[in-house]
Amino acid sequence: MPVTPAPEVRAVLPSEMVRPVPNPVAESPQFRHAVENGTRTRTGAPGPEHWTQHTEYDI
């Protein structure tokens, strides 16, 4: 019985991998409003007008 050699296996470097292109994201009216008001930036990070509700309780 003839012996066939195994196929060559080569590691793929991350830089050689093909990355999928993400679909565009539609901007919602709520997000656009938050950007216009300054509570969010275009990247989605908190904007200069961002606030966090805070309270302290004494029981």
Backbone bond lengths (Angstrom), bond angles and torsions (degrees), N, CA, C in turn:
res aa  C-N    CA-C-N  psi(-1)  N-CA   C-N-CA  omega(-1)  CA-C   N-CA-C  phi
1 M - - - 1.436 - - 1.532 108.76 -
2 P 1.347 117.98 126.27 1.467 119.89 -178.23 1.530 111.14 -72.94
3 V 1.297 115.29 146.61 1.466 121.89 179.76 1.519 108.08 -102.57
4 T 1.335 116.24 128.28 1.468 119.86 176.57 1.522 108.86 -104.46
5 P 1.314 116.71 135.66 1.466 119.34 -179.41 1.532 110.64 -68.71
6 A 1.314 115.48 151.73 1.468 121.38 177.43 1.521 109.28 -69.64
7 P 1.322 117.41 147.23 1.469 119.16 178.10 1.531 110.57 -65.23
8 E 1.318 114.44 151.26 1.466 120.25 179.88 1.528 109.45 -69.58
9 V 1.313 116.27 133.25 1.464 121.95 178.42 1.517 107.58 -112.96
10 R 1.323 115.94 130.02 1.456 121.34 -178.91 1.523 108.79 -129.12
11 A 1.329 115.78 137.04 1.466 120.69 178.07 1.525 109.59 -71.04
12 V 1.318 115.88 143.35 1.460 121.38 177.60 1.522 107.83 -101.45
13 L 1.314 115.60 124.22 1.462 120.70 178.46 1.526 109.67 -75.18
14 P 1.332 117.67 148.65 1.470 119.44 178.19 1.525 112.88 -55.91
15 S 1.330 117.24 -33.64 1.465 119.80 -179.93 1.524 112.07 -70.11
16 E 1.335 117.51 -16.82 1.462 121.21 179.64 1.531 112.56 -93.98
17 M 1.315 116.62 -9.39 1.458 120.13 -177.63 1.523 110.56 -75.85
18 V 1.301 116.11 144.99 1.456 121.44 177.28 1.522 107.60 -90.84
19 R 1.323 115.94 123.22 1.461 120.38 -179.67 1.521 109.45 -96.09
20 P 1.320 117.33 140.93 1.464 119.14 177.60 1.526 110.46 -69.74
21 V 1.303 115.66 147.46 1.456 121.09 177.45 1.526 107.18 -89.47
22 P 1.341 117.99 121.24 1.467 118.92 -178.46 1.529 111.30 -69.29
23 N 1.305 115.10 151.15 1.462 120.40 176.45 1.521 109.10 -70.11
24 P 1.324 117.48 152.05 1.465 118.88 177.17 1.526 110.28 -66.01
25 V 1.308 115.32 149.41 1.461 121.26 179.81 1.522 107.95 -103.29
26 A 1.315 115.72 126.94 1.464 120.03 178.34 1.526 109.01 -76.39
27 E 1.312 115.82 132.65 1.465 121.09 -179.79 1.528 108.93 -80.29
28 S 1.321 116.74 126.61 1.466 120.31 -179.38 1.531 110.09 -80.95
29 P 1.325 116.95 156.29 1.466 119.55 176.28 1.533 112.07 -60.32
30 Q 1.336 117.47 -34.23 1.467 120.48 179.64 1.529 111.01 -65.51
31 F 1.344 116.72 -41.00 1.465 119.89 178.81 1.528 110.00 -66.55
32 R 1.320 116.86 -44.40 1.467 120.96 179.12 1.529 109.83 -58.78
33 H 1.323 117.28 -41.51 1.465 122.02 178.98 1.533 110.79 -63.77
34 A 1.332 117.37 -42.15 1.469 121.14 178.82 1.526 110.98 -63.67
35 V 1.330 117.35 -38.43 1.471 120.67 177.74 1.523 109.78 -66.35
36 E 1.330 116.55 -44.21 1.468 120.21 179.83 1.528 111.66 -63.04
37 N 1.325 117.41 -34.97 1.472 121.31 179.16 1.520 113.15 -80.92
38 G 1.326 118.11 -11.30 1.460 121.18 178.19 1.515 114.31 87.11
39 T 1.344 118.17 5.51 1.460 119.06 178.93 1.520 112.12 -81.94
40 R 1.330 117.16 -16.44 1.470 122.59 175.59 1.514 108.67 -137.30
41 T 1.342 115.73 153.31 1.462 120.89 173.30 1.526 107.93 -96.62
42 R 1.317 117.26 172.46 1.471 120.96 179.11 1.520 111.77 -62.06
43 T 1.333 118.42 -23.21 1.468 121.17 178.74 1.526 111.85 -84.44
44 G 1.337 117.57 -8.30 1.459 121.08 -178.56 1.518 113.44 96.58
45 A 1.328 116.81 -5.99 1.468 120.84 178.58 1.532 109.52 -73.25
46 P 1.335 118.03 158.46 1.466 119.91 176.30 1.525 111.08 -57.47
47 G 1.329 116.09 137.60 1.457 121.48 -179.52 1.517 111.75 -93.18
48 P 1.341 116.85 -177.05 1.464 120.59 -177.12 1.534 113.27 -64.98
49 E 1.319 118.08 -23.91 1.465 121.55 179.59 1.528 112.76 -97.61
50 H 1.326 116.77 10.83 1.469 120.89 -179.25 1.523 109.26 -68.45
51 W 1.317 115.45 140.07 1.465 119.90 177.66 1.516 108.62 -135.69
52 T 1.323 115.15 155.90 1.454 122.36 176.69 1.522 107.72 -124.18
53 Q 1.312 116.26 129.45 1.461 120.01 178.63 1.524 108.73 -70.05
54 H 1.322 116.63 134.00 1.460 121.55 -177.74 1.525 108.44 -141.70
55 T 1.291 115.59 142.31 1.462 120.25 175.82 1.520 109.56 -149.70
56 E 1.316 116.24 158.60 1.461 122.17 175.62 1.519 107.82 -127.23
57 Y 1.303 115.62 142.74 1.460 120.99 -179.68 1.522 109.94 -120.20
58 D 1.325 117.12 139.90 1.462 123.91 169.96 1.523 106.39 -117.51
59 I 1.311 115.79 115.02 1.467 120.07 -179.93 1.516 108.99 -111.19
